[in-house]
Amino acid sequence: MATLVALSLIVCPLLYIFVGPTLDALQLETLKTLVIITLCSAVYCFVVGELTQNNSQMDKLWSILPIVYTWIIAAKGGMAPRLVVMACLATLWGARLTFNFGRKGAYKLKFWEGEEDYRWKVLRAKKEFQPHWKWMLFNLFFISVYQNVLVLMTTFPALVSMNSTMPFRWVDGLAAVLMFGFILYETIADEQQWKFQSKKWAMLGQGKKLEELPAPYNKGFNTTGLWRVSRHPNYFAEQGTWVSFYIFSIGAGIGLFNWSAVGALLLIVLFLGSSSFAEDISSSKYPEYAQYIKEVSRFFPGKKYSH
């Protein structure tokens, strides 16, 4: 957490000062609106998370806020074609992720309830976060504030593209195709995982033990489809989605490298940590997972799992 926060506090201002571009009055006004929404979301996530002990409040908003942000930017930017395409793709991405999280029981009529991501429960129980005030600080600064700011940062390529006079061109077309492709890839990965886990838990619900299940369910973790060639195909696609979103800023003529890349870069760092934590949990539960790690690439599709 400390490394991520330090990167945000140090790298972002330096990139803005030395790389550019500088925001004009309309962009600054738009950013102010987005920051207000971000702060309100952070307060909500912290307060509700503490009152309910359900720390997936930000998880529920993760897929919704970028839709809100990109459409605000598009509206403020006069609904320019590039901004509209970016907002539409962000909406498609958000709808897919919201559906996938929703079918796991995350959203309820009582909005503060719903299924909590299993990783928060494991992390909250660790001795490093005892007594509770330590977890409360983690909830405030990382879960509530940092993740909200990170989500805002991922939409910065749209913000820096607001005042572009460059017409929609082949670079934008490439970005749109890549982003759509990654969204489709992640949809397939999540569907494969959903079917695998649903069938596994259905069989376990019949009173069978894990080792009694037919292959490949007896391993406990998915090694089929895209999961056979990548340990986290969904994470790979998620990172690719927002790197593709950044390419739109290049199409807008902002430059090959500009400070709006910070959201995608920090997202990659976040997924490195998140995937390592998830793998620690899986390794402690499933004996064959260590071999899976040795044979299969973490993100990029590669060698097929042979067991």
Buried (B, 14 or more C-beta within 10 A) or exposed (E): EEEBBEBBEEBBEEBBEEBEBEBEEEBEEBBEEBEEBBBEBBBBBBBBBBEBEBBBBBBBBBBBBBBBBBBBBBEBBEEBEBBBBBBBBBBBBBBBBBEBBBEBEBBEEEEBEBBBBEBBEBBBEEEEBEEEEEBBEBBBBBBBBBBBBBBBBBBBBBBBBBBBEBEBEEBBEBBBEBBBBBBEBBBBBBEBBBEBBEEBEEBBEEEBEBEEBEEBBBBBBBBEBBBBBBBBBBBBBBBBBBBBBBBBBBBBBBBEEBBBBBBBBBBBBBBBEEBEEBBEBBBEEBEBBEEBBEBBBBBEBEEEBEE
